[in-house]
Amino acid sequence: MDADKQPLRIGLVGFGCVGQGFYDILQQQPNLGLRVTRIAVKNPTKPRTLPAERFSYHADELLADPELDLLVEVIDDPAEAFRLVSTALRQGRRVVTANKAMLARHLPELVQLQATFGGTLLYEAAVCGSIPVIRTLDAYFSHEPLRSVSGIFNGSSNYVLTRMSEEGSDYAPALAEAQALGFAETDPALDMGAFDPRSKAVILAAHAYGVFLNTEEVLNLGIEGIGAADIAYAAALGQKIKVVAALERLTNGRVTALVTPQLVGPESPLYAVEREFNGVVLEAEYAGTQFLQGRGAGGHPTGSAVLADVLAVQRGTHYGYAKQDTAPEAQLLEELEVEVYLRHADEGVLREVLTWLELPADAIQHDGYGPYATGVVALQQLFAWRKELRQNGVFVARQGAVRLTAPVVQEAASAWA
Ligand SMILES: NC(=O)c1ccc[n+]([C@@H]2O[C@H](COP(=O)([O-])OP(=O)(O)OC[C@H]3O[C@@H](n4cnc5c(N)ncnc54)[C@H](OP(=O)(O)O)[C@@H]3O)[C@@H](O)[C@H]2O)c1
């Protein structure tokens, strides 16, 4: 740093896992020219690793402080995070956030606020922790068409799947172990239900395709219903079950998105992504296939992404969203189908599920673990029955690419005839 150059003054909102990780990295790198001058937290009685006078208990005080050059927002409350970040952007401020749930819900508005008021918002830490996937898509692949962006975006569920696979164990003990080791939240619903990777897929869609998706309209199926039988079924085929978030360009040029358990073979780089790691596969039109792997969570890995964003903001970097003007339409459910594998220990329940999904009764087969079924299902049916599937503990995994249903293909074919 130049001797006469003032350090960048950072206001840090949130001093939990990510906030402390970021702060700790800065302490170990004192020559970066960055200084956390104010920290806001919520709970005044919580014991802290820093003296009490370092903390404010009102984040609004940081918003009102003209001395701060940049805000880092790393709190665990999406609604409050949106209030803070949008207020800061209305002031034309520079902001770094890690809050994927907030971003997935409000991205169009946040992009608009930057355009209107001249502020900057970067959020690399929000998707796959330490993996620089947003900047890669936004800057490096800003003008290259992408066939697909898919990956393992949730370390907690991947940890559970890995342990089940290694131990041949059931879901409950693997989840309990993940929770005991701090790889899964006490309330695992967001991670195991694939809500968290769905938020990340929605964020990536804006950078990979210029498409702003409504999170609620993206199909997400989780692993709450998984058992040792499903892991064994995949293993017998030489495959593993992974929760894969996928953005795919369809043959009609539109883009689809979904997050589901999927059978993955050794030909995919995702097959070897284990435990709490995340991985992203990019299929680019001209560059071909690329694969990024790294730690998707944790104080230091996520703090490292926050630091990279802070330094990027300092250099004047902002996201380009270059594909926004030429964005294809999204086609999330209509006229799409996918091959699935379904299992429930109770054959009666499985039979009912087949009627929901409009699969024939003879789709049921048996192996050493009991009944299961396979078949091609409309995405609309999976979406319509997703809550019942979850509530009834039915495990569903996809076994292939999402494709346009036959009538549409025929229509397109006859149009060319
Ligand atoms: N943990 C990860 O590995 C990871 C990875 C990627 C992204 N993220 C995202 O990063 C964000 C932070 O996650 P985290 O794991 O660090 O959460 P955390 O450990 O639960 O910490 C949350 C922090 O936010 C503070 N806070 C909550 N509400 C506040 C408010 N209204 N004003 C000021 N401070 C407030 C809390 O204050 P108190 O200390 O007073 O309770 C706490 O310091 C979340 O959006 C999360 O989704 C986390």
The ligand as an SDF file (V2000), in Angstrom:
LIG
                    3D

 48 52  0  0  0  0  0  0  0  0999 V2000
  -21.7720  -19.9060    7.0900 N   0  0  0  0  0  0  0  0  0  0  0  0
  -21.3740  -20.1140    5.8550 C   0  0  0  0  0  0  0  0  0  0  0  0
  -20.5100  -20.9550    5.5890 O   0  0  0  0  0  0  0  0  0  0  0  0
  -21.9480  -19.3100    4.7240 C   0  0  0  0  0  0  0  0  0  0  0  0
  -21.5380  -19.5600    3.4070 C   0  0  0  0  0  0  0  0  0  0  0  0
  -22.0300  -18.7640    2.3690 C   0  0  0  0  0  0  0  0  0  0  0  0
  -22.9410  -17.7670    2.6500 C   0  0  0  0  0  0  0  0  0  0  0  0
  -23.3550  -17.5740    3.9360 N   0  0  0  0  0  0  0  0  0  0  0  0
  -24.3190  -16.4780    4.1940 C   0  0  0  0  0  0  0  0  0  0  0  0
  -23.6550  -15.4800    4.9580 O   0  0  0  0  0  0  0  0  0  0  0  0
  -24.5850  -14.8490    5.8320 C   0  0  0  0  0  0  0  0  0  0  0  0
  -24.0810  -14.9550    7.2690 C   0  0  0  0  0  0  0  0  0  0  0  0
  -23.9930  -16.3350    7.6180 O   0  0  0  0  0  0  0  0  0  0  0  0
  -23.2730  -16.8130    8.9740 P   0  0  0  0  0  0  0  0  0  0  0  0
  -23.1440  -18.2740    8.8570 O   0  0  0  0  0  0  0  0  0  0  0  0
  -22.0810  -15.9740    9.2280 O   0  0  0  0  0  0  0  0  0  0  0  0
  -24.4020  -16.4740   10.0610 O   0  0  0  0  0  0  0  0  0  0  0  0
  -24.2490  -16.5350   11.6430 P   0  0  0  0  0  0  0  0  0  0  0  0
  -23.0320  -17.2680   12.0400 O   0  0  0  0  0  0  0  0  0  0  0  0
  -25.5630  -16.9750   12.1700 O   0  0  0  0  0  0  0  0  0  0  0  0
  -24.0310  -14.9990   12.0480 O   0  0  0  0  0  0  0  0  0  0  0  0
  -24.9830  -14.0330   11.7830 C   0  0  0  0  0  0  0  0  0  0  0  0
  -24.5080  -12.7000   12.3070 C   0  0  0  0  0  0  0  0  0  0  0  0
  -25.4460  -11.7080   11.9100 O   0  0  0  0  0  0  0  0  0  0  0  0
  -25.7440  -10.9030   13.0330 C   0  0  0  0  0  0  0  0  0  0  0  0
  -27.0680  -10.2880   12.8610 N   0  0  0  0  0  0  0  0  0  0  0  0
  -28.2530  -10.9050   12.6730 C   0  0  0  0  0  0  0  0  0  0  0  0
  -29.2260   -9.9830   12.5290 N   0  0  0  0  0  0  0  0  0  0  0  0
  -28.6250   -8.7760   12.6140 C   0  0  0  0  0  0  0  0  0  0  0  0
  -29.0910   -7.4430   12.5420 C   0  0  0  0  0  0  0  0  0  0  0  0
  -30.3820   -7.1700   12.3580 N   0  0  0  0  0  0  0  0  0  0  0  0
  -28.1840   -6.4440   12.6930 N   0  0  0  0  0  0  0  0  0  0  0  0
  -26.8800   -6.7150   12.8810 C   0  0  0  0  0  0  0  0  0  0  0  0
  -26.3720   -7.9560   12.9620 N   0  0  0  0  0  0  0  0  0  0  0  0
  -27.2440   -8.9740   12.8250 C   0  0  0  0  0  0  0  0  0  0  0  0
  -25.6500  -11.8290   14.2110 C   0  0  0  0  0  0  0  0  0  0  0  0
  -25.5310  -11.0570   15.3740 O   0  0  0  0  0  0  0  0  0  0  0  0
  -25.2480  -11.7290   16.8090 P   0  0  0  0  0  0  0  0  0  0  0  0
  -23.7860  -12.1260   16.7680 O   0  0  0  0  0  0  0  0  0  0  0  0
  -25.5170  -10.6280   17.7500 O   0  0  0  0  0  0  0  0  0  0  0  0
  -26.1690  -12.8950   16.9210 O   0  0  0  0  0  0  0  0  0  0  0  0
  -24.4160  -12.6190   13.8390 C   0  0  0  0  0  0  0  0  0  0  0  0
  -23.2490  -11.9370   14.2030 O   0  0  0  0  0  0  0  0  0  0  0  0
  -25.9290  -15.5550    5.5900 C   0  0  0  0  0  0  0  0  0  0  0  0
  -26.6480  -14.8190    4.6420 O   0  0  0  0  0  0  0  0  0  0  0  0
  -25.5210  -16.9020    4.9980 C   0  0  0  0  0  0  0  0  0  0  0  0
  -26.5270  -17.4320    4.1690 O   0  0  0  0  0  0  0  0  0  0  0  0
  -22.8820  -18.3150    4.9700 C   0  0  0  0  0  0  0  0  0  0  0  0
  1  2  1  0
  2  3  2  0
  2  4  1  0
  4  5  1  0
  4 48  2  0
  5  6  2  0
  6  7  1  0
  7  8  2  0
  8  9  1  0
  8 48  1  0
  9 10  1  0
  9 46  1  0
 10 11  1  0
 11 12  1  0
 11 44  1  0
 12 13  1  0
 13 14  1  0
 14 15  2  0
 14 16  1  0
 14 17  1  0
 17 18  1  0
 18 19  2  0
 18 20  1  0
 18 21  1  0
 21 22  1  0
 22 23  1  0
 23 24  1  0
 23 42  1  0
 24 25  1  0
 25 26  1  0
 25 36  1  0
 26 27  1  0
 26 35  1  0
 27 28  2  0
 28 29  1  0
 29 30  1  0
 29 35  2  0
 30 31  1  0
 30 32  2  0
 32 33  1  0
 33 34  2  0
 34 35  1  0
 36 37  1  0
 36 42  1  0
 37 38  1  0
 38 39  2  0
 38 40  1  0
 38 41  1  0
 42 43  1  0
 44 45  1  0
 44 46  1  0
 46 47  1  0
M  CHG  2   8   1  16  -1
M  END
$$$$
